[in-house]
Amino acid sequence: MGTTRPRIAALLVLLLAMVAALSACGGSGPGSASSTTAEGARPVIAVTTPVLGAIVRDAVGDAAEVRVVMPNGSDPHEWRPSARDVAALQSADLVVQNGLGLEQGLQEAVTQARDDGVPVFTATDHVAVRTVAGSGGDHGHDHADAGGAGDPHFWTDPAQVRRVVAALPAAVRTSTGADISRQAAAAGRRLAAIDAAIAGDFAKVPAAARTLVTGHESLGYLARRYGLDLVGAVTPSLSSQGQVSAAHLAELEDAMAAAGARVVFTETGLPNAVADAIVAQTGATLVQVGTEAVAGDASYATWIRDLARRISSSLANTGS
Ligand SMILES: [Zn+2]
């Protein structure tokens, strides 16, 4: 029984995930014990995306083991979990997800873990959500409607990240018993310092050059925080999986000309041919940025500072 039970449990997890995927509303089974924490072992926090993983790791320190489900460099909008990934969520003491439809492929698995009694912390429940006006099902997210869609990319604003970090200790304490309040407070202070440094960087960019053209609508929070003009996105969607039409590209090129935008920040998931076409039409400079992935084991603070610096210096160099 000792060796067969875990296998049966794993099979059951798979089966439940499949059932949940097939039916629109997953059934809520009786909550089973999900914690596998042994005596003395650190609690396990499963985090969906690499960026969120870096944020949580910094706030948690050594109090818990942070396991990131999506591999680095993956596009969170399109990533799909394996059976092992589903099992990892199932056996965690706490699941931390981004929310607002970012992890589309992982949603069924997270719902299943929650139904089985694993506490789920949703980061975007704790941010001042930016909404984008609905444009008739143009967005890649299920929750999008005519009233506008909530933008999931809160991590491009360190002030929003700070709010999430401030909310974490209560959730971690409830689910694992660990006290991370001091560590999280220190992380919050670092985020405040980073926020001030980034604001200083953007203040040096000439006002006319503070424009943003991106791959998809991934930098809205950064724009809101630091007073940048969001001219448009190549893929006019909150998801990198949105569609690009020739009519939209023509509109974007007009908007870029009107705003004097001379840089396009390209990202994961943007087809090269599309980027090349824009460069040919507008003479803009392409600058590659990673908006959804933290490289290696970099801290969130280092990552956001580098991203913002890359954007501000590119704008300053091409601005008139
Ligand atoms: Zn995105």
Boltz pocket constraint, residues with backbone or C-beta under 6 A from the ligand:
constraints:
  - pocket:
      binder: B
      contacts: [[A, 77], [A, 153], [A, 216], [A, 217], [A, 218], [A, 238], [A, 239], [A, 240], [A, 292]]
      max_distance: 6.0
